[in-house]
Structures are given as structure tokens and as C-alpha cells.
């Protein structure tokens, strides 16, 4: 797996417990891309400071700051930018569209359930007033996992039989889904997929 054409060192603003931020760390590790990391404490509202809002008016992490001062926000946009020119981002228009299809699925049908359930537990400590929400998010998470499981019965990775940015996008929160009460016991193909990704050269753990 060769590295991308990205050569300038850049800065990532993020939280190492966040799956969306981990996507970027994992992509950089797999592609041997160097970067500077700046921790942002979302629980202390560090995204809401005037200085940070100047970088990202949407006041969210992760954020990529390039050496020329340009910025990119939204995790999947960032990792796709970093992966240009690598084997992780297909150039064939149809295959690229399938990668993006899974990435939109991750943001709209997966992350709002699995990541939010994890946030309620890991970040908030599962307060009583969020327990019903926690349970309902798990139900949505299992729906997303069933769709992934069906695809992974057919192919080793989400798009054909080769790892792409689609897998990086979905792996981030899927492999820690149990931290939000969404257990993976009944998804053998997802568990095998996780093992394959963890075996890649350059793989790093979250955190």
C-alpha cells in the first residue's frame, strides 16, 4: 500500500476517543503520513472558542489544517483527501461511488446510532435521563450492522474484496460498538472483517 501525494505536514484537531477522529489517525498510519496532533476537549466546550470557530465555523472536530492555512472538516472528507493517489481510494468512477455510498451510509444510518450510544455511555457515564435514548440507539445500530453483515457475507471488504476508505469509515465506530452496548456476537462476518483490518501493516489502536 503506497502513500499518497500529500507531502506537507499538517495539523489535526481532534479527540483520541472519537471514532471520527480515529479514522484520520488510522488513515495516516496506514499511509505513513506525518501530522501534528492538537487535543480538543469537547466536554470542556473547546470547540466553541472564537479561535476554533475561526478555523471551523461549524465548531466540530475533527479538523484538518493544512500548512497553507486551508482547512477541511467532516471526517470522511478529510480521509478521502488524504487517501488521494493511494490504493485505498479507487479512481474508477463506479467503484469510487460505491465507496462514497458506504460513507454516506456511515454518517446517516450507522454513526447516529452506534456512535451516539457509545457517547452516552463512554462520555456521559450513562445518566438515567438518557437510558431510554441509549436503548433506542442500540436498536438503530443493529439495523446498520445487519446491512453490513449481509455485504460482508459476499465480499471480504465493503467494496469488492479490497480494503478502501469505505472500510476505514465504518471500522472506526463498528469495532468499538460494544462500548455503546451494541454487541457483535451475532455478526461473525463483521468480526472477521475487523480481524482482517487489524492485521494490516500500519494498523493502530484507537486512543
Backbone bond lengths (Angstrom), bond angles and torsions (degrees), N, CA, C in turn:
res aa  C-N    CA-C-N  psi(-1)  N-CA   C-N-CA  omega(-1)  CA-C   N-CA-C  phi
1 X - - - 1.464 - - 1.517 108.61 -
2 X 1.332 117.76 112.43 1.456 118.81 -176.50 1.518 110.98 -87.38
3 X 1.328 114.66 159.24 1.459 119.33 -179.25 1.516 110.32 -77.83
4 X 1.316 116.06 169.83 1.452 121.52 -176.59 1.510 110.78 -84.52
5 X 1.336 115.63 -178.64 1.450 121.58 177.35 1.525 111.74 -83.01
6 X 1.356 117.14 0.85 1.457 121.16 178.80 1.524 108.18 -72.36
7 X 1.323 117.11 118.02 1.460 119.81 -176.38 1.525 112.75 -116.93
8 X 1.335 118.34 -26.77 1.450 120.13 -177.59 1.530 111.01 -77.28
9 X 1.316 115.21 136.22 1.459 118.72 175.83 1.529 108.99 -68.02
10 X 1.303 116.77 143.90 1.454 120.78 -177.79 1.522 109.63 -138.12
11 X 1.327 114.95 177.35 1.455 121.11 -176.44 1.520 110.22 -116.61
12 X 1.336 115.49 135.44 1.460 121.50 174.65 1.524 108.07 -111.64
13 X 1.313 116.54 126.43 1.459 122.68 171.65 1.519 107.38 -97.83
14 X 1.327 116.67 123.19 1.457 117.64 -176.27 1.514 113.97 -168.50
15 X 1.328 113.36 -176.70 1.464 124.15 179.51 1.522 105.88 -126.01
16 X 1.317 117.74 121.18 1.463 121.00 -173.43 1.526 113.99 -68.93
17 X 1.331 117.90 -11.79 1.466 120.25 175.58 1.533 111.46 -89.22
18 X 1.307 117.05 -8.77 1.467 121.79 -176.87 1.519 111.35 -85.12
19 X 1.320 115.98 131.32 1.456 120.13 177.03 1.518 112.35 -64.07
20 X 1.329 117.44 -37.11 1.463 120.49 179.78 1.524 111.13 -64.52
21 X 1.336 116.87 -36.01 1.464 120.79 177.43 1.531 110.87 -75.88
22 X 1.324 116.04 -35.35 1.468 120.80 178.57 1.525 111.41 -61.97
23 X 1.329 117.33 -34.54 1.473 119.99 176.72 1.526 110.73 -51.60
24 X 1.327 115.71 -41.59 1.459 120.67 -176.58 1.521 110.61 -72.93
25 X 1.327 116.28 -43.33 1.465 119.67 177.35 1.528 111.45 -59.70
26 X 1.315 116.25 -43.52 1.464 120.82 -179.24 1.529 110.72 -66.23
27 X 1.316 117.01 -43.87 1.462 120.90 178.16 1.524 110.57 -58.94
28 X 1.328 116.68 -46.30 1.466 120.71 179.75 1.523 111.65 -62.17
29 X 1.335 116.59 -39.65 1.456 120.16 -179.68 1.521 111.43 -67.54
30 X 1.322 116.39 -43.98 1.463 120.47 179.96 1.526 111.87 -63.83
31 X 1.333 116.44 -33.84 1.468 121.03 -176.07 1.527 112.92 -102.52
32 X 1.330 116.07 6.16 1.465 121.21 176.95 1.529 111.85 57.03
33 X 1.308 115.88 48.35 1.468 122.44 178.71 1.529 108.45 -103.15
34 X 1.323 116.37 129.38 1.459 120.99 -179.60 1.532 110.75 -87.59
35 X 1.321 115.27 148.78 1.465 119.44 -179.60 1.520 109.89 -158.21
36 X 1.322 114.60 162.77 1.462 121.67 171.42 1.515 107.43 -102.21
37 X 1.310 117.23 137.05 1.461 122.45 -178.05 1.527 110.44 -108.32
38 X 1.331 116.52 132.90 1.455 121.92 174.84 1.525 108.17 -121.48
39 X 1.325 117.02 116.23 1.465 121.18 178.79 1.519 110.74 -69.93
40 X 1.331 115.60 135.09 1.463 121.80 176.27 1.524 107.46 -124.72
41 X 1.305 116.38 121.57 1.469 122.13 -178.87 1.523 108.87 -90.47
42 X 1.337 115.42 101.00 1.467 118.54 -177.56 1.517 111.82 -69.78
43 X 1.338 117.28 -27.23 1.458 119.99 -179.57 1.528 111.85 -73.43
44 X 1.335 116.02 -18.15 1.468 120.97 175.89 1.535 111.15 -100.63
45 X 1.342 115.15 14.84 1.475 121.82 177.28 1.529 113.49 59.97
46 X 1.330 116.39 30.99 1.462 118.63 -179.71 1.533 112.75 -69.99
47 X 1.336 116.46 -14.80 1.467 119.74 174.16 1.527 111.84 -76.07
48 X 1.309 116.03 -15.05 1.458 120.73 -173.05 1.535 113.01 -95.17
49 X 1.309 117.65 1.41 1.460 119.79 -179.13 1.528 110.29 -71.64
50 X 1.329 117.68 151.16 1.472 120.50 177.50 1.527 112.20 -56.35
51 X 1.340 117.15 -37.75 1.465 120.42 -179.41 1.521 111.54 -63.62
52 X 1.345 116.43 -42.25 1.462 118.56 -179.45 1.530 110.65 -72.93
53 X 1.317 117.17 -40.26 1.464 120.24 179.76 1.531 111.73 -63.14
54 X 1.312 116.33 -24.05 1.456 119.65 175.53 1.525 110.44 -67.25
55 X 1.343 115.25 -33.50 1.463 120.73 177.70 1.526 110.88 -79.56
56 X 1.336 116.16 -41.88 1.459 121.14 179.79 1.529 109.50 -138.51
57 X 1.329 117.57 100.08 1.467 120.67 -179.17 1.525 113.54 -57.96
58 X 1.349 116.78 -20.88 1.461 120.56 178.14 1.523 112.23 -79.33
59 X 1.322 116.65 -6.94 1.466 122.98 173.41 1.524 113.44 56.05
60 X 1.338 115.86 45.91 1.462 120.42 179.31 1.523 110.46 -135.47
61 X 1.322 114.52 153.81 1.457 121.47 170.28 1.528 108.07 -108.90
62 X 1.340 116.24 158.94 1.460 129.45 2.59 1.526 112.47 -76.99
63 X 1.330 113.24 161.63 1.459 120.94 176.20 1.518 108.01 -139.53
64 X 1.313 115.63 135.75 1.467 121.97 177.43 1.523 108.17 -107.32
65 X 1.330 116.37 124.27 1.461 122.27 177.11 1.523 108.34 -111.40
66 X 1.323 116.33 117.72 1.456 121.51 -179.92 1.524 110.16 -82.61
67 X 1.324 116.24 162.89 1.465 120.82 -176.57 1.526 112.56 -65.25
68 X 1.335 116.57 -21.16 1.466 119.57 178.77 1.533 112.71 -90.20
69 X 1.339 116.16 5.19 1.458 120.41 177.90 1.513 114.65 94.12
70 X 1.329 117.49 -9.23 1.464 119.94 177.39 1.522 110.17 -73.12
71 X 1.323 116.19 152.00 1.465 120.72 -178.90 1.523 110.94 -128.37
72 X 1.329 115.04 154.63 1.461 122.50 172.79 1.525 107.05 -133.87
73 X 1.321 116.74 131.74 1.459 121.34 174.74 1.529 108.79 -116.57
74 X 1.319 115.71 176.35 1.472 124.77 -175.70 1.526 109.41 74.48
75 X 1.321 115.28 117.51 1.462 121.80 -169.90 1.524 114.40 -56.23
76 X 1.320 117.46 -43.72 1.465 118.58 -176.31 1.520 112.18 -72.31
77 X 1.327 116.97 -31.15 1.466 120.18 174.21 1.528 109.94 -65.54
78 X 1.331 115.80 -41.20 1.470 120.11 -179.29 1.524 111.11 -63.94
79 X 1.328 116.83 -48.95 1.471 118.04 -175.93 1.526 111.49 -68.75
80 X 1.313 118.34 -32.61 1.464 119.79 176.89 1.525 110.66 -67.33
81 X 1.317 116.61 -37.96 1.469 120.52 176.17 1.527 109.85 -61.07
82 X 1.317 116.03 -45.93 1.469 120.26 -178.40 1.523 112.55 -66.07
83 X 1.324 116.57 -29.30 1.467 120.65 -174.18 1.519 114.07 -89.73
84 X 1.318 118.07 -2.91 1.468 120.41 178.94 1.530 109.58 -56.52
85 X 1.312 115.91 129.93 1.459 120.94 179.92 1.513 113.95 89.30
86 X 1.333 117.07 -3.52 1.464 120.26 178.59 1.522 110.50 -104.40
87 X 1.322 115.07 171.20 1.467 120.55 179.69 1.523 112.15 -72.02
88 X 1.331 117.20 -12.36 1.460 120.24 -178.03 1.530 113.24 -79.74
89 X 1.322 117.20 -15.92 1.460 120.32 -178.86 1.526 108.97 -122.52
90 X 1.336 117.33 103.11 1.466 120.84 -177.08 1.525 112.33 -61.02
91 X 1.315 115.52 152.62 1.468 120.43 176.43 1.525 111.97 -102.61
92 X 1.331 116.92 -20.43 1.466 119.88 175.70 1.530 108.61 -62.26
93 X 1.336 118.54 126.96 1.466 121.00 -173.62 1.525 114.38 -56.54
94 X 1.321 117.74 -41.56 1.457 119.71 -178.54 1.530 111.00 -68.55
95 X 1.336 116.13 -45.88 1.471 119.73 -179.22 1.521 110.49 -64.32
96 X 1.327 116.79 -39.57 1.464 120.32 176.80 1.530 110.83 -62.01
97 X 1.315 116.21 -40.80 1.467 119.85 178.25 1.526 111.06 -63.60
98 X 1.338 117.40 -36.66 1.470 119.95 177.70 1.530 110.72 -66.51
99 X 1.328 117.04 -37.34 1.467 120.54 175.08 1.533 109.68 -60.26
100 X 1.327 115.20 -48.30 1.466 119.90 -178.64 1.528 111.20 -66.08
101 X 1.318 116.62 -33.42 1.468 120.64 176.80 1.526 110.47 -57.96
102 X 1.350 116.44 -45.05 1.462 120.20 178.22 1.522 111.28 -68.20
103 X 1.312 117.30 -34.04 1.459 120.00 179.37 1.529 111.50 -68.09
104 X 1.316 117.34 -38.08 1.467 119.90 174.74 1.530 109.92 -67.82
105 X 1.319 116.29 -38.19 1.470 120.85 175.19 1.531 109.62 -58.20
106 X 1.322 116.15 -43.92 1.473 120.54 -179.67 1.524 111.21 -59.36
107 X 1.313 116.58 -43.90 1.464 120.22 -175.73 1.528 113.58 -75.99
108 X 1.323 117.18 -28.90 1.465 119.80 -174.43 1.522 114.79 -106.16
109 X 1.334 117.85 -27.73 1.467 120.69 -174.18 1.527 113.84 -118.50
110 X 1.308 117.75 -9.16 1.466 122.45 -174.55 1.526 111.07 -119.37
111 X 1.314 116.72 -63.04 1.468 122.46 -176.84 1.534 114.07 -56.88
112 X 1.349 119.18 -41.26 1.468 118.54 -179.30 1.525 114.35 -63.07
113 X 1.309 117.04 -15.62 1.464 121.30 -179.28 1.533 111.14 -105.77
114 X 1.333 116.01 -60.50 1.461 120.18 -175.58 1.527 111.28 -67.60
115 X 1.305 117.24 -45.04 1.468 120.08 -179.07 1.522 111.61 -68.52
116 X 1.320 116.87 -38.27 1.466 119.67 -178.54 1.526 110.77 -70.14
117 X 1.336 117.51 -40.64 1.474 119.98 175.81 1.521 109.84 -59.43
118 X 1.314 116.59 -42.27 1.468 120.99 178.30 1.525 110.53 -64.33
119 X 1.309 117.44 -41.29 1.470 121.65 179.44 1.529 111.00 -61.47
120 X 1.336 115.74 -43.58 1.468 120.05 -179.58 1.521 110.44 -60.70
121 X 1.324 116.49 -38.11 1.464 120.67 -178.80 1.530 111.89 -82.93
122 X 1.332 117.11 -53.88 1.469 121.39 -170.46 1.528 113.07 -76.87
123 X 1.308 117.02 -37.53 1.461 120.37 -177.48 1.535 112.58 -93.06
124 X 1.332 115.66 -40.83 1.465 119.45 -174.30 1.527 113.52 -95.79
125 X 1.340 117.10 -14.09 1.460 120.40 178.91 1.522 113.73 77.83
126 X 1.324 116.69 26.08 1.464 124.08 176.98 1.537 112.56 50.56
127 X 1.324 116.76 64.02 1.467 119.21 178.16 1.522 111.25 -67.05
128 X 1.328 116.43 153.55 1.466 120.59 -176.07 1.516 112.76 -58.78
129 X 1.325 117.31 -36.09 1.465 119.72 -176.81 1.527 113.14 -75.21
130 X 1.336 117.36 -3.28 1.473 120.57 176.95 1.522 112.56 -115.07
131 X 1.338 117.82 5.08 1.461 119.74 -174.72 1.531 112.67 -66.01
132 X 1.321 117.27 -38.93 1.462 119.44 179.29 1.526 110.54 -66.92
133 X 1.312 115.34 -40.49 1.465 120.76 176.32 1.527 110.07 -61.93
134 X 1.328 115.83 -41.13 1.468 122.40 179.10 1.524 110.58 -57.93
135 X 1.313 116.92 -44.93 1.465 121.64 -179.39 1.528 111.31 -68.07
136 X 1.321 116.47 -42.81 1.467 119.48 -178.64 1.529 111.27 -66.78
137 X 1.328 117.36 -33.42 1.459 120.35 177.12 1.526 110.77 -66.74
138 X 1.316 117.01 -34.52 1.464 120.35 177.92 1.525 110.83 -62.63
139 X 1.314 116.82 -39.08 1.469 120.58 179.20 1.524 110.38 -61.49
140 X 1.327 116.52 -44.75 1.461 120.26 177.60 1.512 111.71 -64.97
141 X 1.326 116.49 -35.64 1.455 120.55 178.30 1.514 112.42 -63.69
142 X 1.319 116.85 -41.79 1.470 119.89 178.58 1.528 111.55 -65.63
143 X 1.294 117.27 -33.74 1.476 119.82 176.41 1.531 110.16 -61.25
144 X 1.329 116.36 -44.12 1.464 120.47 178.79 1.526 111.25 -65.39
145 X 1.320 116.68 -41.23 1.464 120.31 -179.42 1.519 111.87 -65.21
146 X 1.317 116.98 -35.00 1.473 119.46 178.19 1.526 110.89 -63.60
147 X 1.316 117.07 -36.63 1.463 120.75 177.86 1.527 110.17 -66.96
148 X 1.316 116.66 -43.67 1.461 120.22 177.18 1.523 111.38 -63.08
149 X 1.328 116.99 -42.89 1.462 121.70 -179.23 1.524 111.30 -58.52
150 X 1.332 116.50 -41.82 1.467 120.23 179.98 1.521 111.01 -63.36
151 X 1.338 117.11 -40.03 1.460 119.58 178.51 1.521 111.02 -67.85
152 X 1.324 116.77 -41.76 1.465 120.93 -176.39 1.527 113.26 -74.73
153 X 1.317 116.66 -9.31 1.465 120.17 169.07 1.527 109.81 -71.49
154 X 1.343 116.06 -27.61 1.465 121.54 -174.56 1.520 112.66 -95.27
155 X 1.341 116.46 -34.52 1.462 120.80 -175.54 1.531 109.52 -135.40
156 X 1.327 116.34 153.03 1.468 120.54 -179.15 1.523 112.08 -67.69
157 X 1.325 115.86 -30.20 1.462 121.51 178.56 1.519 108.22 -127.98
158 X 1.307 117.04 173.61 1.468 119.45 -171.68 1.518 113.38 -68.87
159 X 1.327 116.64 -29.26 1.464 120.43 176.36 1.530 107.46 -119.92
160 X 1.292 115.64 104.27 1.463 122.41 -177.78 1.532 110.59 62.29
161 X 1.313 117.26 -141.51 1.463 120.36 -175.57 1.521 111.87 -119.28
162 X 1.330 115.39 32.75 1.454 120.80 -178.41 1.518 109.20 -137.09
163 X 1.325 117.54 137.66 1.452 119.53 -179.05 1.525 110.74 -67.26
164 X 1.323 115.60 136.12 1.459 122.37 177.68 1.529 108.67 -135.00
165 X 1.309 115.62 -177.96 1.457 120.25 177.67 1.529 111.85 -63.59
166 X 1.303 117.51 -20.93 1.471 120.02 174.86 1.523 109.91 -60.10
167 X 1.323 116.37 -42.28 1.465 120.75 -179.64 1.522 111.31 -68.09
168 X 1.327 117.37 -41.07 1.463 120.29 177.91 1.527 109.99 -60.50
169 X 1.335 116.23 -44.55 1.465 120.94 -178.81 1.523 111.66 -60.28
170 X 1.330 116.85 -44.90 1.469 120.34 -176.54 1.524 112.70 -81.80
171 X 1.324 116.65 -29.33 1.463 119.88 -178.10 1.522 112.13 -62.59
172 X 1.329 116.49 -39.84 1.470 121.43 -169.85 1.520 112.66 -50.75
173 X 1.324 117.12 -53.76 1.464 118.87 -178.95 1.520 113.19 -91.31
174 X 1.339 117.84 -22.94 1.463 119.02 -179.90 1.521 111.52 -64.50
175 X 1.322 117.67 -44.29 1.474 119.28 -173.26 1.525 112.29 -71.35
176 X 1.328 117.54 -15.36 1.470 119.94 175.01 1.532 111.51 -112.52
177 X 1.319 116.45 16.92 1.470 120.67 -179.97 1.530 112.65 -54.48
178 X 1.352 119.57 -37.37 1.469 118.87 178.86 1.533 113.54 -59.08
179 X 1.324 118.22 -22.00 1.464 120.51 177.54 1.532 111.08 -68.03
180 X 1.317 115.90 -13.86 1.461 121.18 174.86 1.518 111.51 -111.44
181 X 1.328 116.06 16.94 1.456 120.47 178.01 1.511 114.66 81.14
182 X 1.332 117.63 5.58 1.468 121.46 179.28 1.528 107.24 -96.90
183 X 1.312 115.88 94.13 1.461 121.28 -174.36 1.524 111.60 -77.21
184 X 1.327 115.41 151.05 1.459 121.43 -175.48 1.529 112.90 -105.43
185 X 1.322 116.90 9.93 1.470 121.31 -175.11 1.524 113.66 -56.05
186 X 1.311 117.08 -35.23 1.468 120.35 -174.15 1.530 112.66 -95.26
187 X 1.336 116.62 15.10 1.467 120.26 -178.00 1.535 110.22 -125.13
188 X 1.340 117.54 74.77 1.465 119.85 -175.93 1.523 113.73 -63.59
189 X 1.323 117.57 -33.12 1.465 119.60 -179.04 1.525 110.88 -72.83
190 X 1.316 117.23 -35.69 1.466 120.17 174.80 1.521 110.04 -65.74
191 X 1.311 117.80 -42.39 1.472 120.63 179.86 1.529 110.78 -63.11
192 X 1.327 117.06 -39.12 1.470 120.41 178.12 1.528 110.48 -67.19
193 X 1.315 116.60 -37.99 1.471 122.61 176.93 1.538 110.48 -62.97
194 X 1.323 116.60 -43.05 1.465 120.93 176.89 1.527 110.05 -59.38
195 X 1.320 117.02 -44.86 1.463 121.25 179.30 1.525 111.49 -60.94
196 X 1.333 117.21 -40.33 1.468 120.82 178.84 1.529 110.93 -62.66
197 X 1.314 115.99 -43.84 1.466 119.03 -179.05 1.523 110.86 -66.48
198 X 1.318 116.53 -41.52 1.471 120.37 -179.63 1.530 112.39 -64.30
199 X 1.337 117.20 -19.70 1.461 121.08 -179.29 1.532 113.04 -85.12
200 X 1.339 117.19 -8.28 1.457 120.75 -178.25 1.527 111.83 -65.95
201 X 1.321 116.09 142.18 1.451 121.23 173.93 1.532 109.22 -63.17
202 X 1.312 116.13 129.37 1.465 119.61 -178.12 1.508 113.68 96.28
203 X 1.328 116.60 -5.28 1.474 119.21 179.53 1.524 109.99 -62.88
204 X 1.336 116.63 139.32 1.462 122.21 174.09 1.523 109.34 -130.41
205 X 1.313 115.90 151.02 1.464 120.92 176.47 1.517 110.71 -77.01
206 X 1.310 116.09 158.98 1.452 121.35 175.09 1.531 109.76 -71.63
207 X 1.323 115.64 145.10 1.453 120.47 174.50 1.504 113.78 95.72
